[in-house]
Amino acid sequence: MSAEQGAGSGTGSGTGDRAGRAAGRGIEIRHLRAFLAVADESSITRAASRLRLTQPAVSRTLAALEHHLGVLLVDRSTHHLALTAEGVVFRDKAAAAVAAFDEALDSGGLRQWPLRLGHAWSAFGRYTTPLLRTWQERHPQTPLELLRIDDRTAGLTRGEVDAALLRGPVEAPGLVTEVLYEEDRVAAVAADGPLASRATLRLADLATGTVVLNTVSGTTTPELWPPSARPAATLTVANTDDWLAAIAAGRGAGVSAASTAGMHPHAGVAYRPLTDAPTVPVLLARRDAPGHPALADLAALAREIVARDGAP
């Protein structure tokens, strides 16, 4: 029986019996798929429908996985299922494993294996176009795919990309990071607001009003300000587009890396240098495991472009 059978087809009791015995002989990819479906749907019933399995089969598959790991992954004590702390950590690992499994079986990808480079916003700043063009010239058989993913690691921990351009310190297990350069910070304010008339700004100028924070992929937190001078109020959003829209509407001001001004111009937003804010490190990150064979070439080219053009 293949790894996929029992997790993606069939609804008979034999599937459930095999799932129940899985802990004794090891875990298969179907166990991970079942767990990820439950994690995504927050429901055994909806996960079963998505996988085209019976509800008891999914329950037994999940229980077998938990028994094998020796931890509880899903809290079943409420009507809406929720992941335990261990389940949250395991979800990223399971997603990465399933993505690697699917990619390994993609025969078309073996002939031309793209290198997926994630970013949450602003990519490689002003170096983005030189990186893409030079890569195409030197490595025409390996497409470099630039993917924006609204996630603190730009999809890296979930296995959606092979490497990622990240900003600010990243605390995620299993990642290897390299600082490519440091970026200054800028303030983003409403273009028709009073702060837009200033040539430069300080953190204190923003703290008297509302500060818009991208809590999903951004690097700015209230801790950027001294404890005695934290922002009067904050407004949280989930991505760069919503961040820009809130600032343009006058709902607050924001802080970002300098490359945001060039990569995300907005008619309703004015960017001004922040004279007293610390710089933001721009990182190239990868998983601490064997990965795409062109990762070393990517890192070397990123360093070369920064050295050639000079850090901003």
LUMLUM-187123 format. One record per residue: x, y, z of N, C-alpha, C, O in turn. Coordinates in steps of 0.2 Angstrom, whole numbers, plus 5000, padded with zeros to 4 digits. Layout:
XYZXYZXYZXYZ
...
This chain:
500449945000500050005000500450065000500950075004
500350114996500750174995500650225001500150215005
501050275002500950325007500350365006500050385011
500150375000499550414999498950375000498450405002
498850314999498250275000498050275007498550265012
497450285009497250285016497150355018496850375023
497550405015497550475017497150515012496850575013
497050495006496750535001496250494997495950524993
496150434998495650394995495350334999495750315003
494750314998494450265001494150285008494450325011
493650245010493250265016493050205020492650205025
493350145018493150085021493450075028493950115030
493250035032493450015039494249995039494550005043
494449965033495049935032495649995033496149985036
495450055030495850115031495950135038496550145040
495450135042495450155049495850105053496250125057
495750035051496149985055496949995054497349985058
497050005047497750015046498050075049498650075052
497650135050497850195053497950175060498450205063
497550135063497650125070498250085072498450085078
498450045067499050005068499750045066500250015067
499650105064500250145061500750155066501350155065
500550165072501050185078501550125079502150145081
501350065077501750015079502250005073502749965074
502150025067502650015062502950085059503250075054
502750135062503050205059502550245056501950225055
502650305055502250355052502350365045502850365042
501750375041501750385034501550455032501350495037
501650475026501450545024500750555025500550615026
500350505025499550515025499450535033498950575033
499850515037499650545044499850615045499450655048
500350645041500450715041499950755038499750805040
499650725032499150755028498550765032498150815032
498350705036497750715040497850765046497350805047
498450765049498550815054498450885051498150925054
498750895046498750965043498050985041497851045041
497650935038496950955037496550975043496151015043
496650935048496350955055496551025057496151055059
497251035056497451095059497151155055496951205057
497051145048496851195044496051205045495851265045
495751155046494951155046494751165053494151185054
495151155058494951155065494351115066493851125071
494251055063493651015063493850945060494150945055
493750885064493850825061493350815055493550785050
492750835056492250825051492450855044492450825039
492650915045492850955038493450925036493550925029
493950905040494550875038494450805034494750795029
493950765037493750705033493450715027493650685022
493050765026492750785020493250805015493250785009
493750845017494250875012494750815010494950815004
494850765014495250705013494850655009495150605007
494250655009493750605007493850535011493950485008
493850545017493850495022493350495027492950545027
493250445030492650445036492950485042493550485043
492550515046492750545052493150495057493650515059
492950435058493250395062493950375060494450365063
494050375053494750355050495150415051495750405053
494950475051495350535052495550535059496150545061
495050525064495250525071495750475073496150485077
495650415070496150355071496850375069497350365072
496850405063497550425060497850475064498450475065
497450525066497750575071497950545077498550565080
497550505080497750475087498450435086498850435090
498450395080499050355079499750405079500250385081
499650455075500150505075500350535082500950535083
499850555086500050575092500350525097500850535101
500150465096500350405100501150395098501550385102
501250395091501950385089502450445092502950425094
502150505092502550565094502650565102503050595105
502150535105502050545112501850605115501950625121
501550645111501250715113500550725110500350695105
500150765113499550785111499550845106499850895108
499350835100499450885095498750935094498850985093
498250905096497550935095497150935102497150885105
496950995104496550995110495750985108495451025104
495550925110494850905108494350925113493750905113
494550965118494050975124493551025122493051035126
493551065116493051115115492751095108492951045105
492151125106491851115100492251125094492251085089
492651185094493051195089493751175091494051195096
494051125087494751105089495251155088495251195084
495751145093496351195093496951155093496951105097
497451185090498151155091498451165098498351215101
498751115101499151125107499751165105499951175099
500151185110500751215109501251165105501551195100
501251105107501651055103501351055096501751045091
500751055095500451055088500651105084500751105078
500651165087500851225083501551215080501651235074
502051195084502751185082502751125077503051135072
502351075078502351015073502051035067502251005061
501551085066501251095060501751125055501751105049
502251165057502751195052503151135050503351135044
503351095054503751035052503450985048503650965043
502750975049502350925045502250955038502350925033
502151025038502051055031502651055027502651045021
503251065030503851065026503950995024504250985018
503850945028503950875026503450855020503750825015
502850875020502350855015502550895008502550865003
502750955009503050995003503650965000503650964994
504050945004504650905001504450844998504750824993
504050805001503850744998503450754991503650724986
503050804991502650814984503150844979503150824973
503650884981504150904976504550854974504750854968
504750804978505150744976504850704971505150674967
504150704971503850654966503650694960503250664956
503750754960503650794954504150784948504650814948
503950744944504450724939504650784934505250784932
504150824933504250884929504750924932505250954929
504750934939505150984942505850954942506350994943
505950894941506650864941507050884935507650894935
506650904930507050924924507151004924507751024921
506751034928506951114928506651134935506051144936
507051124940506951134947506951204949507551234950
506451244950506451314952506751324959506651284963
507051384959507351404966506851454969506751504966
506451434974505951484976506151524982506451504987
506151594981506451644985505851684988505551714985
505751674995505151704998505351775001505951785002
504851815002504951885005504251905008503751885005
504251935013503651965016503452035013502852045012
503952075012503852135008504452165006505052145009
504552205001505152234998505652194996506152224994
505552124996506052084993506752104995506952105001
507252114990507952134991508052204990508552224988
507452244991507552314990507752334983507552304978
508252384983508452414976508852354973509052364967
509052304976509452254973509052204970509352154967
508352204970507952154968508052144960508152084958
507952194956508052184949508752164947508752114943
509252194950509952164948510052084950510352054946
509752064955509751994957509351954952509651904950
508751974950508351934946508751924939508751874936
508951984937509251984930509851944929510051914925
510351954934510951924934510851854935511251814932
510351834939510251754940510051724933510251674932
509551764930509351734924509951724919509951674915
510351774919510951774914511451714916511651674911
511551704922512051654924511751584925512051534924
511151574927510751514928510151504925509651494928
510151504918509551504914509151434915508551434914
509451384917509151324918508751314925508451264926
508951364929508651364936508251424937508451474939
507551424936507151484937507151504944507151464948
507251574945507251604952506551634953506351684949
506151604957505451624958505351664964505551644970
505251724964505151774969504451774971503951784968
504351754978503651744980503551784986503851774991
503051824986502851864992502351824997501751804994
502551805003502051775007502051805014502551825017
501451825016501351865022501451825028500951795031
502051815030502251765036502951795038503351815034
503051785045503651815047504251785044504751815043
504251715042504751685038504651685031505051645027
504151715028503951715021503851645018504151625013
503551605022503451535020503951485021503951425019
504551505024505151465024505051405029505151345027
504751415035504751365040504151315038504151255040
503751335033503151295031503351255025502951215022
503951265022504151225016503951255010503951225005
503651315010503351345004503951374999503851384993
504451395002505051414998505651385000505751355005
506251394996506851364998507351415002507751385006
507251475001507551525004507151585005506651595002
507351635009506951695010507351755012507851745015
507151815010507451875011506951905017506351915016
507251915023506951935029507251995032507752005030
506852025036507052095039506952085046506452065049
507452105050507452105057507652035060507651985056
507752035066507951965069507351915069506751935069
507451855067506951805066507151745071507651715071
506651735075506751685080506251625078505751615080
506551575074506251515072506751465072507251465069
506551405075507051345075507151315068506751315064
507751295068507951265062508151305056508151275050
508251365057508451415051509151435052509451445057
509451445046510151475046510051545042509751545037
510351595045510251665042510951695041511451675045
510951735037511551775035511351845034510951865030
511651895037511551965037511851995030512451985029
511452015026511752045019511952115020512452135017
511552155023511652225024511152255029510652215031
511252315031510752345036510452405032510752445028
509752415034509352465031509152515036509052495042
509152575035508852625039508152625039507852585035
507852655045507152645045506852715043507152765043
506252715041505852775039505152775042504952725044
504852835043504252845045503752845039503952875034
503152815040502652815034502052855037501752835042
501852915034501352955037500852975031501052965026
500252995033499753015028500053075024500353125027
500053075018500353125013500053195015500353245013
499353195017499053255018499053275026498653325028
499453245030499453255037499953305039500453315035
499953325045500453375047501153345047501653385046
501253285049501953255049502353255042502953255042
501953255037502153255030502553315028502953315023
502453365032502753435030503453435033503853475031
503653385037504353385040504853345036504653295032
505453365035505953335031506153275035506353225031
506253265041506453205045505953205051505653255053
505953145054505553135060505953095065506453065063
505653095071505953055077505453015079504853025078
505652955083505152915085504652945090504052925090
504852995094504353035098503853065094503253075097
503953085088503453125084502853075082502353095081
503053015082502452965080502152935086501552915086
502452945092502152905098501552945101501152915105
501453005099500953045102500253025099499753045101
500252995093499652965090499652895089499952855093
499252865085499152795084499752775079499852805074
500052715081500552685076500252615073499952575077
500252615067500052555063500552495063501052515061
500352435066500852385066500652325062500052305063
501052305058500952235054501252185059501852165059
500752145062500952095067501052025064501351985068
500952025058501051955054501751955051502151905053
501952005047502551995044503052055045503652055043
502852105049503152165050503752155056503752105059
504152205056504652205061504552255067504952255072
504152305066504052355071503552335077503052305075
503752345083503352325089503352385093503852435092
502952395098503052455103503652455107503852505109
504052395107504652395110505252435106505752445109
505052455100505552505097505652575100506152605100
505052595104505152655108505352635115505252585118
505652685118505852675125505252665130504652685128
505352625135504752605139504352665142503752665142
504652725143504252785145503952825140503652875141
504052805133503852845128503552795122503552815117
503152745125502852705120502252735116501952785119
502052715110501452745107500852755111500752705115
500452805110499852815114499352765112498952745116
499352735106498852685104499152655098499652675094
498952585097499152555091498552525087498052515090
498652515081498152485076498552425073499052435069
498252365073498652305070498352285064497652285063
498752265059498552245052498952185051499352165054
498752145045499052085044499452085038499852025037
499552135034499952135028500152205026499852255029
500652215022500852275019500352315016500252375017
499952285012499352325009498952355014498752415013
498652325019498252345024498652405028498252455030
499252395029499652445033499652505029499552565032
499752505022499752565018499152595018499052665018
498552555017497952585017497752625023497452675023
497852595029497752625035498052695036497852745039
498752695034499152755035498852805030498752865032
498752795024498452835019497752865021497652925020
497352825025496752855027496752895034496252915036
497452905036497452945042497352915048497252945053
497352845048497152805055497752805059497752775065
498352815057498952815061499552825056499552825050
500152815059500852815056501152755057500952715061
501652735053502052675053502752685053503052735051
503152635054503852625054504052565050503752515051
504552575045504752525041505452535039505752585040
505652485035506352485032506352535026505852545023
506952565025506952615020506752585013506452625009
506852525012506752495005505952505004505752494998
505552505009504852505008504652565004504152565000
504952625005504852685001504852674994504452694990
505452634992505552624984505052564982504852574976
504952514986504652454983503852464984503552434980
503652504988502952514989502752584990502452614995
502852624984502552694984501852694984501452654981
501552744987500852754988500652824988500952864991
500152844984499952914983499752944990499853004991
499452904994499252935000499752935006499552955012
500352905005500852895010501452935009501752925003
501752965013502353005013502852965017502752955023
503452955015503952925019504552975021504753015017
504652975027505153025030505752985034505552935037
506353005033506852975037506752975045506553025047
506852925048506852925056507552935058507952885057
507752985061508453005063508652965069509252955070
508252935073508452905080508252835080508252805086
508052805075507852735075508452685073508852705068
508452625076509052585074508952555067508352555065
509452535064509452505057509052435058508952405063
508852405052508552345051509052295047509152315042
509252235050509652195046509252155041508652135042
509452155035509152115029509552045029510152045028
509151995030509451925030509251885024508751885021
509651835023509551785018509451725023509951705026
508951685023508751635027508651565023508351575018
508851515026508651445023508551395029508751415035
508351345027508251295033508851255034509251245029
508951235040509651205042509551125040509551085045
509551115034509451045031509651045024509651105021
509750985021509950985014509351015010508751005011
509551065005508951095001509151094994509451054991
508851154991509051154984509751164982510151204986
509951134977510751134976510951204974511551204974
510551244972510751314970510751364975510951424974
510651344981510651394987511351424988511351484989
511851394987512551424988512651474983512951524984
512451464977512451514971512051574973512251624971
511451564975511051624977511351664982511351724982
511651634987511951674993512551714990512651764992
512951674986513551704983513351764979513651824979
512851764975512651814970512351874974512451934973
511951854980511651914984512251954987512252014987
512751914990513351954992513751994987513952054988
513751964981514152004976513752064974514052114973
513152064973512752124971512752174977512852234975
512752164983512752214988513452244988513552304989
513952204987514652224987514852274981515152324982
514552254976514652284969514252354969514552404967
513652354972513252414972513352454978513152514978
513652424983513652464990513052464994512452464991
513152455000512552445005512152515005512452565005
511452515005511152575005511252615011510952675012
